[in-house]
Amino acid sequence: MPPRDYSRQDLRNRSFKNQDLTGADFSNSDLRGCDFSGTTLTGANFQSCKTGQSRRQVLTRIAVAGAVAVAVAGAGAGAVAVAGAVAVAVAGAVAVAGAVAVAVAGAGAVAVAGAGAGAVAGAGAGAGAVAVAVAVAVAAIAAFSEGKTIEGITFSIVSLLLFGFAIYSFLELVKTIRNATGTSFKRTQLSHANFSNATLENTDFSDTNTTLAIWTNASFSRCVLPEELAVDQALELAVSRDGQRQNYSHLTLKNLNLQAVDLTRATLFHTNLNGSNLQKAQLNDANLAHAQALGTDFSEADLTGACIQNWGINSETKFTNIRCDYIYLEPNQQERKPASGIFQPGDFEKLVHQFTKTLDFLFRHGIDPQAFDFALQNLLTDYEGAGLTMHSVINVGDGDRLVRFNVANPDANQEIMHAQLMQGYESMHQQLEAERVEKYALREQVAEMQGQLTVYREQSVFLQGFVYHQSDRFSRPSFNAPNSHFSGGIMLEGNNIQIGSIGGDASGISGGDNSGVAGKNITGAAGGDISGMLTVTMGQLEATNDPKAVELAELLKQVKTAIEQPDSGLSEADQQKALKHLETIGKLAQDQQNPELLEKAGDALDALPTIMKRSDNLATFVEKYFPTFTAGVKAIFALWGVTL
């Protein structure tokens, strides 16, 4: 059923009790005197509506109260006439009794009219007080005329007190009628309803669900407020949407619709924001330390400069398209993340559940091992006293890697350290990329042609005729130089990271098996015959009778032969690693849709030359012939529709 349209209508005194009006439109309508008790109004539109007491309600309540007053006054006057001045005390008692009796009798009628028993009591007591006051005044006059001065003064004082009480009773009556409920939303479902610019008077929201209702620029007068707006500061914020520099510490602001609210430099220390809508909110430099934000929607909000120390978030907290250049993990702008520079679009959303007091480096689309090797070596050399140790490497999705270091020295300038490593990495990465582009230019051109594999077959014959020339040897620089401040050097290769004296969990540095970090056993290296497994894999490829698979097996065999030469110069561990990488490439050819193997194979191609160049005897082989091998492997997979 489509939503009902009640917009721009005069709906005064209508009853909508217990109806389902989900999404109904009451915008710009007059809802004074309406009864919505128990109605479902989820998502309803009440923009610019008007609520409160209708004229009928007010006149009815005044008429009933007036009738009660007249009746009681008449009863009091009759009592005076009967009792006379001498029996004034008895007459007063009779008048009061009459007032009470009439008040009780009229209670039902007034309650129906909506004024309530309080209005009845006020009207009856006031009228009775007037009647008795008149009687006492008459008695006072009689006493003075008879020369009874003391009695006359006493009666006069009593009369004045009764008149005062009568005035007070009538003022309370006016107040009661003025504050009586006009429009009722008791026990109503108003979640996500829109009351923007509404004029809300004498309206009852008790026991009402107003979760995420919109109150922008609404005005409230003599209303029974919903639970979410019971605190003045919450009401003001929901209405004005301006909380700049305000203090909301320890307040409950949960389930409020605060879309586009301005909380720049606001204090939200220990504030309950659970379930609230803070889409597009301005939270620049806000203090959110220890705030609770379970299920809170921060989509498109600006959190630049905010402090999020120990805030509470969960998987339901939304950070879609968040705007954030940097944040702080401690008050007073301490523990900045990132330590230098700014977050790129999407970074904060990926890292928000990962923030710790570590020196963090985010590498998009994986890590260039050689560039990281270069940048980290320089950082460790320049900041020997910082006490850097590896914390972890985390795959944060989309091929991005978060590399974390513990920093033992609290005085170390993490901002400068972060900037230095990232600048060094980017500079070296760009240089290496330029070299790779030039080196692989031929492959990229040939890959666009259907017959590119034939070209690579012709080139690959050089591998079979490889002859090592002693004069072409060159050695890889060692990080164990006399001036080095740590031992073991730095190696990033394929799925492993080794950083001399730096130990720790580096799983995920390139998306593969990293259990070989810091001296642990390399999975698959010591636990089985990698050479034999590779031979089996190559045999399986050859048995497929697929020319591309056969060609790949031949390329793998040529590199395997070079690695296993008795004078290859590789250590047993490096030889096993290199063969393991060849095995990964062969496995991908057998299971081309396996995303894990695809990522590992790409890393393997990058890591193989690094491992083989550790041997002087294979350095020339790698420099002269490995580009042909790499290009050939990628071309074969390209024909299968797989991009390495």
Disulfide bonds with the S-S distance in Angstrom:
none
